[in-house]
Amino acid sequence: MLYPLLRPIIHALDAERAHRLTIAALKHTPPLGGPEADPALAIELAGLRFPNPVGLAAGFDKDAEVPAQMLGFGFGFVEVGTLTPLPQGGNPRPRLFRLAEDRAVINRMGFNNGGQADARARLETVRRRAGPVGVNIGANKDSADRIADYAAGARAMAAVADYLTVNISSPNTPGLRALQSAAALQELLHGVASALPAPKPVFLKVAPDLEPDEIDAIARVAIDGGVAALIVANTTVSRPPLKSPHAAEAGGLSGAPLAALARERLRDFRSATGGALPLISAGGIDGADEAYGRIRAGASLVQLYSALVYQGPALARRIARGLTKRLRRDGFASVAEAMGQA
């Protein structure tokens, strides 16, 4: 309730500095409540129980500093990272831009994080989780063998993750998206699976900037490679018409302008997988109507991040409660019943 009053102060600061101050404040805040829990919202996916389908996307809590606090704001699950084997500083600043006129964000962070060892130590202390906590893993920018980096990440983080997300879709690490090609992806998934010390759900996060033949190939390899779910999608390098003076900044665009493309890619992957692979929809989700539309279009879960910049942390609980109302309005007893019923 306080966020509308605090937002002008927060937005007066550089975007990255404001984010770091937010994380610092949350670290000293005990978790408030927990995930919004309504039996109709609960969903089972990859052997995990999600108390509601509204998740926090990777990028907010890069170093796994506040997963419990974010679950406390009503999220049904939280994904931390992206975490690389070794710490890295990321790209030069400034590298994070608010596009307030467009309710959007552009970032070119470059997987800045403190490395997997420190994050693992923090996650080991989060003993009781109110909802699943996933770990998003990536490769170091200067790695000579990126597939080996992903394998190392799977090996290092599996024990403290409810699921792992293989992120090959960031536009801010040169050459990373090349791992979405069929041959490279097949090798990558085999390397990750072979590195796991025990069975663990592996999700794959893909880019929205894909051609039809690439979508078909990724879907085929993901199914054959035992991927538990696809996250569709990351930020886009495309540029729809924007109003902000930051519109020309390089990097990945997220927020409201990504919604149409994210919806299109969700439909594309639903068709390409034939319903054989659970889909998690991300990109431009800023309210219950958008989240419900993604579920009706075939998503099992949804993720958001950029909308928090403009609406604050109460958004997760508002969306979850809005989903309950829409399910009841349309006569669905659960999220599972509404999936794919558009």
C-alpha positions in Angstrom: 0.0 0.0 0.0 3.0 2.3 0.6 4.6 1.7 -2.8 2.7 4.4 -4.7 4.1 6.9 -2.2 7.6 5.5 -2.3 7.8 5.1 -6.1 8.7 8.7 -6.9 11.6 8.5 -4.4 12.8 5.2 -5.7 12.5 6.3 -9.4 14.5 9.4 -8.7 17.5 7.1 -8.1 19.5 5.4 -10.8 17.7 2.2 -11.6 20.5 -0.2 -10.6 21.2 1.7 -7.4 17.5 1.6 -6.5 17.5 -2.1 -7.1 20.5 -2.7 -4.9 18.9 -0.6 -2.1 15.7 -2.6 -2.4 17.5 -5.9 -2.0 19.5 -4.5 1.0 16.3 -3.4 2.7 14.6 -6.7 2.0 17.5 -8.6 3.5 16.7 -7.0 6.9 12.9 -7.6 6.6 11.3 -10.8 7.9 9.1 -12.6 5.4 5.6 -11.2 5.4 2.9 -13.9 5.2 3.6 -16.3 2.5 2.4 -17.4 -1.0 -1.2 -16.6 -1.8 -2.8 -20.0 -1.1 -6.1 -21.1 -2.5 -6.7 -24.8 -3.4 -7.9 -23.7 -6.8 -4.6 -22.0 -7.5 -2.3 -24.9 -6.5 -0.7 -26.8 -9.4 1.6 -29.8 -9.6 4.4 -29.6 -12.2 7.6 -31.7 -12.5 6.9 -33.4 -9.2 6.7 -30.0 -7.4 3.7 -28.4 -5.7 3.2 -24.7 -6.5 0.8 -23.0 -4.1 -0.2 -20.6 -6.8 1.0 -20.1 -10.4 2.5 -16.6 -10.1 6.3 -16.7 -10.0 9.1 -14.2 -9.6 11.3 -14.4 -12.7 15.1 -14.6 -12.5 16.9 -11.3 -12.5 15.4 -9.7 -9.5 17.3 -11.8 -6.9 20.4 -12.6 -8.8 22.5 -13.7 -5.8 19.7 -15.6 -3.9 19.7 -13.0 -1.1 15.9 -12.7 -0.5 13.9 -15.7 -1.8 12.0 -16.1 1.5 11.1 -12.5 1.5 9.7 -12.6 -2.0 7.7 -15.7 -1.3 6.3 -13.7 1.6 4.9 -11.2 -0.8 2.6 -13.8 -2.2 4.6 -15.3 -5.0 3.9 -19.0 -5.5 7.5 -19.7 -6.5 10.8 -17.7 -6.9 13.6 -18.2 -9.3 17.0 -16.8 -8.3 20.0 -16.0 -10.6 21.2 -16.0 -13.2 24.2 -17.5 -11.4 27.5 -18.4 -13.1 30.3 -20.7 -11.8 32.6 -17.8 -11.1 31.7 -14.3 -9.9 31.6 -11.7 -12.7 30.9 -8.0 -12.8 28.8 -7.9 -15.9 28.7 -5.2 -18.5 29.8 -1.6 -18.0 27.3 0.8 -16.3 24.8 2.3 -17.0 23.2 -1.0 -18.0 19.7 -0.8 -16.6 17.1 1.7 -17.8 13.5 2.4 -16.8 11.2 3.3 -19.7 8.4 4.8 -17.6 6.4 6.0 -20.5 6.2 2.5 -21.9 6.0 0.6 -18.5 9.1 -1.2 -19.7 12.8 -1.9 -18.8 15.9 -2.3 -20.9 18.8 -4.1 -19.4 22.2 -5.2 -20.6 23.5 -6.5 -17.2 25.5 -9.4 -18.6 25.0 -12.0 -15.8 26.5 -9.9 -13.1 26.5 -12.0 -9.9 28.7 -13.1 -7.0 29.1 -16.7 -8.2 27.5 -20.0 -7.4 29.4 -20.8 -4.3 28.2 -17.8 -2.3 24.6 -18.3 -3.5 24.7 -22.0 -2.6 25.8 -21.1 1.0 22.9 -18.7 1.3 20.3 -21.1 0.0 21.5 -23.8 2.4 20.3 -21.5 5.2 16.8 -21.2 3.8 15.5 -24.3 5.5 11.8 -23.9 5.3 10.4 -22.9 2.0 6.8 -21.7 1.6 7.0 -22.4 -2.2 9.5 -23.8 -4.7 12.8 -21.9 -5.2 14.4 -22.5 -8.6 18.0 -21.6 -9.5 18.7 -20.1 -13.0 22.2 -21.1 -14.2 24.4 -19.6 -16.9 27.9 -19.5 -18.3 30.7 -17.0 -17.6 31.3 -14.6 -20.4 34.9 -15.5 -20.9 34.4 -19.3 -20.5 36.3 -21.4 -22.9 33.6 -24.1 -22.6 30.2 -22.9 -21.9 28.5 -26.3 -21.9 31.0 -27.3 -19.1 29.9 -24.2 -17.2 26.3 -25.2 -17.3 27.2 -28.7 -16.2 29.2 -27.2 -13.4 26.2 -25.1 -12.4 23.9 -28.1 -12.3 26.4 -30.0 -10.2 26.9 -27.1 -7.8 23.3 -25.9 -7.3 21.2 -29.0 -7.6 21.2 -29.8 -3.9 19.8 -26.3 -3.0 17.3 -25.9 -5.9 13.8 -27.2 -6.2 14.4 -27.0 -10.0 17.2 -25.7 -12.2 16.7 -23.4 -15.2 19.2 -23.5 -18.0 19.3 -20.0 -19.3 20.5 -19.8 -22.9 18.3 -16.8 -23.9 20.0 -13.7 -22.5 20.9 -11.3 -25.3 23.6 -9.7 -23.1 26.3 -12.4 -23.2 27.8 -12.5 -26.7 27.1 -15.8 -28.5 25.0 -17.3 -25.7 21.8 -17.6 -27.8 23.7 -19.8 -30.3 23.2 -22.6 -27.8 19.5 -22.6 -28.9 20.5 -24.3 -32.1 19.4 -28.0 -32.2 22.9 -29.6 -32.2 24.3 -27.3 -29.4 21.1 -27.6 -27.3 21.2 -31.4 -27.5 24.8 -31.4 -26.3 24.0 -28.9 -23.6 21.1 -30.8 -22.2 23.1 -34.0 -22.2 25.9 -32.3 -20.3 23.5 -30.9 -17.7 21.7 -34.2 -17.2 25.0 -36.1 -16.9 26.2 -33.7 -14.3 23.3 -33.9 -11.9 24.2 -35.9 -8.8 20.5 -36.9 -8.3 17.3 -36.4 -10.4 16.2 -32.8 -10.5 13.6 -31.0 -12.7 15.4 -29.0 -15.4 13.6 -26.1 -17.1 14.8 -24.4 -20.3 14.5 -20.7 -20.8 14.3 -19.6 -24.4 14.3 -16.3 -26.2 11.2 -14.7 -27.9 13.3 -13.8 -31.0 13.0 -17.1 -32.7 12.0 -18.2 -36.2 9.4 -21.0 -36.7 12.0 -23.6 -37.7 14.0 -22.8 -34.5 10.9 -23.1 -32.4 10.2 -26.6 -33.8 13.8 -27.7 -33.3 13.9 -26.5 -29.7 10.6 -28.1 -28.9 11.8 -31.5 -30.3 15.2 -31.4 -28.6 13.7 -30.3 -25.3 11.2 -33.1 -25.3 13.8 -35.7 -26.3 16.3 -34.3 -23.8 14.0 -34.7 -20.8 13.3 -31.0 -20.1 10.6 -30.7 -17.5 9.3 -27.3 -18.7 10.0 -24.5 -21.1 10.1 -20.9 -19.9 8.8 -18.7 -22.8 10.4 -16.2 -22.9 13.3 -13.9 -22.0 13.8 -10.3 -23.0 13.7 -9.3 -26.6 16.2 -7.5 -28.8 13.4 -6.3 -31.1 12.0 -2.8 -30.6 8.2 -2.2 -31.0 7.3 1.5 -31.1 8.4 3.1 -27.8 7.9 6.6 -26.3 10.8 6.7 -23.8 14.0 8.6 -24.5 15.8 5.4 -23.5 14.2 3.5 -26.3 17.5 3.3 -28.3 19.5 1.8 -25.5 21.1 -1.6 -26.4 20.0 -4.7 -24.4 16.9 -6.8 -23.7 13.5 -5.1 -23.6 11.0 -6.4 -21.0 7.7 -5.1 -19.6 4.4 -4.2 -21.2 5.8 -3.8 -24.8 6.9 -7.5 -24.7 3.5 -8.8 -23.9 2.2 -9.3 -27.5 5.4 -11.1 -28.6 5.4 -13.3 -25.4 1.8 -14.3 -26.1 2.7 -15.2 -29.7 5.7 -17.3 -28.6 3.6 -19.1 -26.0 1.1 -20.1 -28.7 3.9 -21.1 -31.0 5.5 -23.4 -28.4 2.1 -24.8 -27.4 1.6 -25.8 -31.0 5.2 -27.1 -31.5 5.1 -29.2 -28.3 1.6 -30.5 -28.9 1.0 -30.1 -25.2 3.7 -32.7 -24.4 5.8 -30.2 -22.4 4.6 -27.8 -19.6 5.0 -24.1 -20.5 5.8 -21.2 -18.2 4.9 -17.9 -19.7 7.0 -14.8 -18.9 7.1 -11.3 -20.5 4.8 -8.4 -20.1 2.6 -9.9 -17.4 1.3 -7.0 -15.3 -2.1 -8.0 -14.0 -4.6 -10.8 -13.4 -6.1 -10.4 -16.9 -2.8 -11.0 -18.6 -1.8 -13.9 -16.3 -5.2 -15.5 -16.8 -4.9 -15.1 -20.6 -1.6 -16.9 -20.6 -3.0 -19.8 -18.6 -6.0 -20.0 -20.9 -3.5 -20.1 -23.8 -1.7 -23.1 -22.3 0.7 -21.9 -19.6 0.9 -23.9 -16.4 2.7 -21.1 -14.6 3.6 -17.5 -15.2 6.5 -15.3 -14.2 7.0 -11.6 -13.8 9.6 -9.0 -12.8 9.5 -5.7 -14.7 5.9 -4.9 -13.6 7.1 -4.8 -10.0 9.1 -1.7 -11.0 5.9 0.2 -11.6 3.4 -1.6 -9.4 5.4 -2.8 -6.4 5.6 -6.1 -4.5 1.9 -6.3 -3.7 1.3 -7.2 -7.4 1.9 -10.9 -6.9 -0.9 -11.3 -4.3 -3.2 -9.1 -6.4 -2.7 -11.3 -9.5 -3.2 -14.5 -7.5 -6.4 -13.2 -6.0 -7.6 -12.0 -9.4 -7.0 -15.4 -10.8 -9.2 -17.0 -8.2 -12.0 -14.6 -9.1 -11.6 -15.3 -12.8 -11.6 -19.1 -12.3 -14.8 -18.9 -10.3 -16.4 -16.6 -12.8 -15.7 -19.0 -15.7 -16.7 -22.1 -13.8 -13.2 -23.6 -13.4 -12.4 -25.5 -10.3 -8.6 -25.1 -10.7 -5.9 -23.6 -12.7 -5.3 -27.0 -14.3 -8.9 -27.0 -15.7 -8.4 -23.5 -17.2 -5.1 -24.3 -18.9 -5.3 -24.2 -22.7 -9.0 -23.4 -22.7 -8.7 -20.2 -24.7 
